[in-house]
């Protein structure tokens, strides 16, 4: 082999090596691109996994919120149902009280008529400030007449006034008179009814104790009972009514 042939072969080998280097470099660049793409995919997968977890967590929060709201709505509906039932009972009980008073008046008139053998005319008192005294000191929580329940967006009629006061607080007679009824009425709890003459009666409800008996004569501001929470009320209070011929009137016109 001549030196010329050797140089020719050397040039070929050098060229081949140069081409191999380029190929290797290309392969390295391609591998780097593949690695970069792989890393990008892994990062994307990680991001997608995190997003998926966040979506699932948000879904759980929404489902929990929906359940909580449904529970609240069901509770409100249940409370509203109980409240409306209680109000219906109060309306029926108010009519029952009117009937009780009318029966007592009728019986008294019949007894008086038999005793005197003649009909005795009845006089009905008219409302006048100061005739009666407030039976207890406390916070007025509900007035007489049409009342709006903001919680349930309903209207009710209160046949008296409601005064919040501590459990066991003494209740005094609003005026002199005779006890014509004591007992338990649905929605009212333990009650006392006092006749003051002139077809005027006062009613004291939600008592814990009754300290007088039927036919007892009482004086104005005499202790007759104690405040309670009977009749299904949520806290101790006195429900006070003034009735004329058995029908409720605004107590504030008499106090």
C-alpha positions in Angstrom: 0.0 0.0 0.0 1.4 3.4 -1.0 1.5 6.5 1.1 -1.1 8.0 -1.2 -3.5 5.2 -0.6 -3.0 5.6 3.2 -3.9 9.3 3.0 -7.0 8.5 1.0 -8.1 5.9 3.5 -7.3 8.3 6.4 -9.5 11.0 4.8 -12.4 8.5 4.4 -12.0 7.4 8.0 -11.8 11.0 9.2 -14.9 11.8 7.2 -16.8 8.8 8.6 -15.8 9.7 12.1 -16.9 13.3 11.5 -20.3 12.0 10.2 -20.6 9.7 13.2 -20.0 12.6 15.5 -22.8 14.6 13.8 -25.1 11.6 14.0 -24.2 11.2 17.7 -24.8 14.9 18.3 -28.2 14.7 16.5 -29.1 11.7 18.6 -28.2 13.5 21.8 -30.2 16.5 20.7 -33.2 14.3 19.9 -32.8 12.5 23.3 -32.7 15.8 25.0 -35.9 16.9 23.3 -37.5 13.6 24.2 -36.4 14.1 27.9 -37.7 17.6 27.8 -41.0 16.5 26.3 -41.2 13.7 28.9 -40.6 16.2 31.7 -43.3 18.5 30.3 -45.7 15.6 30.1 -44.9 14.6 33.7 -45.4 18.2 34.8 -48.7 18.4 32.9 -49.8 15.1 34.5 -48.9 16.4 37.9 -50.8 19.6 37.3 -53.8 17.7 35.9 -53.6 15.4 39.0 -53.6 18.4 41.3 -56.5 20.0 39.3 -58.4 16.8 39.5 -58.0 16.7 43.3 -59.1 20.3 43.6 -62.1 19.6 41.4 -63.0 16.6 43.5 -62.5 18.6 46.7 -64.7 21.4 45.4 -67.3 18.8 44.3 -67.3 17.4 47.9 -67.6 20.9 49.3 -70.6 21.6 47.0 -72.3 18.3 47.8 -71.7 19.0 51.6 -73.1 22.5 51.1 -76.2 21.2 49.3 -76.8 18.6 52.0 -76.4 21.2 54.7 -78.8 23.6 53.0 -81.3 20.8 52.5 -81.0 19.9 56.2 -81.6 23.6 57.1 -84.6 23.8 54.8 -86.0 20.6 56.2 -85.5 21.9 59.7 -87.1 25.2 58.9 -90.1 23.4 57.2 -90.4 21.2 60.3 -90.2 24.2 62.7 -92.7 26.1 60.5 -95.1 23.1 60.6 -94.8 22.9 64.4 -95.2 26.6 64.7 -98.3 26.7 62.4 -99.8 23.7 64.4 -99.1 25.5 67.6 -100.8 28.7 66.3 -103.8 26.7 65.2 -104.0 25.2 68.6 -103.8 28.7 70.1 -106.7 29.9 67.9 -108.8 26.9 69.0 -107.8 27.4 72.7 -108.7 31.1 72.5 -112.2 30.2 71.3 -112.4 27.5 74.0 -111.6 30.2 76.6 -114.3 32.5 75.2 -116.8 29.6 75.5 -115.7 28.9 79.1 -116.2 32.6 80.1 -119.6 32.7 78.3 -120.7 29.5 80.1 -119.7 30.9 83.5 -121.6 34.2 82.8 -124.6 32.3 81.6 -124.7 30.1 84.7 -124.3 33.1 87.0 -127.1 34.9 85.3 -129.4 31.8 85.6 -128.4 31.4 89.3 -129.0 35.2 90.0 -132.3 35.0 88.1 -133.5 32.0 90.1 -132.4 33.6 93.4 -134.2 36.9 92.8 -137.0 35.6 90.5 -136.3 38.5 88.1 -133.8 39.2 85.3 -130.8 41.3 86.5 -129.5 43.8 83.8 -125.8 43.4 83.0 -123.5 46.4 82.6 -120.4 46.1 80.4 -117.4 48.2 81.4 -115.7 50.4 78.8 -111.9 50.5 78.3 -110.2 53.1 80.5 -106.6 53.7 81.2 -105.5 52.8 84.8 -108.4 50.5 85.6 -106.1 47.6 85.6 -102.4 47.2 86.7 -99.7 45.4 84.8 -99.5 42.0 86.5 -95.7 41.7 86.2 -92.6 43.7 85.4 -90.5 42.5 82.5 -89.7 42.9 78.8 -92.6 43.2 76.4 -91.8 40.6 73.6 -95.1 40.6 71.8 -97.9 43.1 71.6 -101.6 42.7 71.0 -103.1 42.2 67.5 -101.7 41.2 64.2 -98.0 40.2 64.4 -95.5 39.3 61.6 -93.2 36.3 62.1 -90.1 37.3 60.1 -88.6 33.9 60.4 -91.4 32.2 58.5 -92.9 35.3 56.8 -96.4 34.6 58.3 -98.9 36.7 60.1 -100.6 35.7 63.4 -103.1 37.3 65.8 -102.0 37.7 69.4 -105.0 37.9 71.7 -103.0 39.5 74.5 -99.5 40.7 75.3 -96.4 38.6 76.2 -93.9 39.7 78.8 -90.5 37.9 79.2 -89.4 37.6 82.9 -87.4 35.1 85.0 -88.9 31.7 85.9 -90.8 31.7 89.2 -91.4 35.5 89.2 -94.7 36.3 91.1 -97.7 37.2 89.1 -100.2 39.7 90.6 -103.9 40.3 89.9 -104.4 43.2 87.5 -107.5 44.2 89.5 -109.8 43.2 92.2 -112.2 40.4 91.3 -113.1 36.8 91.6 -111.2 33.8 90.3 -113.6 32.0 87.9 -111.3 29.5 86.3 -108.0 27.7 86.8 -106.6 24.9 84.8 -104.5 23.8 81.8 -105.4 24.9 78.2 -103.5 23.6 75.2 -101.1 26.3 73.9 -101.7 28.4 77.0 -100.4 26.0 79.7 -101.6 26.7 83.2 -104.0 29.6 83.4 -106.0 31.8 85.7 -109.1 33.8 84.7 -110.3 36.6 87.0 -113.7 38.3 86.6 -113.6 42.0 87.5 -117.3 42.7 87.0 -118.8 44.6 84.1 -118.2 41.6 81.8 -114.4 42.2 82.0 -112.0 39.3 82.7 -108.3 39.0 82.8 -106.3 35.9 81.8 -102.8 34.9 83.0 -101.1 32.1 81.0 -97.9 30.0 80.9 -97.8 29.8 84.7 -95.5 27.4 86.6 -97.7 27.6 89.8 -101.3 28.6 90.5 -101.7 30.1 94.0 -105.5 30.7 94.0 -108.6 28.6 93.7 -111.9 29.0 91.9 -114.3 31.4 93.7 -111.4 33.1 95.6 -111.9 36.8 96.0 -108.6 38.7 95.1 -107.5 42.2 95.5 -105.6 44.3 92.9 -101.9 43.4 92.9 -102.4 40.3 95.1 -100.0 37.5 94.2 -102.0 34.8 92.3 -99.3 32.7 90.7 -95.8 32.3 89.3 -94.3 32.7 85.9 -93.4 29.5 84.0 -93.0 28.1 80.5 -96.0 25.8 80.4 -98.0 25.5 77.2 -95.0 24.8 75.0 -93.3 28.2 74.9 -89.6 28.4 74.4 -88.8 30.6 77.5 -90.4 31.8 80.7 -93.0 34.4 80.1 -96.5 35.7 81.1 -99.2 35.8 78.5 -101.8 38.4 79.7 -105.2 39.0 78.2 -108.1 41.4 78.9 -111.4 40.1 77.6 -114.8 41.8 77.4 -117.8 39.4 77.1 -115.2 36.7 76.4 -113.7 38.5 73.4 -110.0 39.7 73.5 -109.3 43.4 73.6 -106.0 45.4 73.7 -104.7 45.2 77.3 -102.9 48.5 76.8 -106.2 50.4 76.7 -106.9 49.2 80.3 -103.4 49.5 82.0 
